[in-house]
Amino acid sequence: MNKKVFLELAIDGPAGAGKGTLARHLAEIYSLDYLDTGLLYRAVALKLIENGDNLRDKNAALKVALRLNKDDLTNPHLRDEAVGNGASIIGTYPEVREPLLKFQRNFASNPSHSKQGVVLDGRDIGLAVLPEAPCKIFVTASPEVRARRRLKELHQKKIYSTFEAILEDIKERDARDQKRDISPLRPAEDAFILDTSELGIYDVVKRACLFVDSIYSQAQKKTDYMLKEFQGLG
């Protein structure tokens, strides 16, 4: 691909808002390397759980973070509910966030030659990881909507839970993310706020693409992707 511009997309938002789904679609549409930065914190939490270490043990978490590599981000258990809750705890440790921050910036500064740029999604991409990124999107949705989405996902995996339990977990995780001392969850001042509460995935991606195109008017794009991927949803 003849790259005319280098795209740097920073996508943030709370758990269950749809930022990961959006980031994956944008990566396909604009031919970007994609990193789900939440997997880094989940990988640290998973290692601690597997080793029988306490999630509150900052030194143990730091040792794991310093040794983390891309292969650690492929474990299917990273999506387990307990691991996600552990990742939210890990994210409050400044000493652990530092090496993971370096990992993310290194990824962003070394895209594949065949790609047009990078897209990272997480909780603090636009504020801490890539504060100079021209294109920032903050994806959000009400806690109730996010809880219903999560409940549907769990039922599809044959995992039993209740709406009330998931909603309480989401609210607790939001509180931890928003109140932590280092890089609390909030949109950057120049971020495009995209509320997905009442939107289907087609409209979410469409609105995001309009914003990306307004920033990177010369970006190359798979113009037929939306038609093929969301046929019948537009």
C-alpha positions, 0 to 999 in steps of 0.5 A: 500500500502506498502510504500517504499519511500515518494514522494514529487513532486513540480510542478510550472508554469504560468496559463494555462500551464497545471500544474494542469492537470499534477499534477492530473495525477501524483497523480493518477499514484503514489498514492499521496495526491494532493493540487492545491495551487492556490485555496488558493489564489482564495479562499481568493479572492472569500471571499473578492468579496462575502463580498464586500471588496476591493481586495486591502485591505490587512488587509481584505485579511489577516483575510480571509487567517487566517480563511481558511480551506479545505472546502473553496477549494470546491466552484465551483466559485473558477474557475471564471475568476474574481476570478483568476485575484483577486488571482493574486493580493492577491498573491502579499501580503507578509502578506497574503502569510505567513499563506497560506504558512503554510497551504501548508507545513502542507498539505505536511507534513501530507499525508494520510496513504494510500498515497505514498506522496504528489504533490503540484502545484502552482507558488512557490512550488519549491522555497518557499513551498518545496525548499528541494523537490527532484522532481521539475517540471516547466511546461510552454507554450507560452502565445499564446498557453495558451490563445487558451487553455483558450478560448476553456475552456470558450467556452465549458462552454458557456462563451464568450470571445476573444483570444485577451482579454485572451492573454492580461490577461495572459500576465498581470498575468504573469507580476504580477507573475514574478515581485512581490517582494515575491516569483516571478514566476521562475523555481528552479535551479534544476527543470525539465523544461517541455514545453507543447506548442507542446505536447499532454497530453499523452506526457506531462505525459509520460515525467514527469513520466520519470523524477519522476522515475529518482528521485524515482526509487523505487516508486510504480506506477500504470503501467496500468494507462497510457494505460487506461487513454490515450488509442489511444493517445500514 
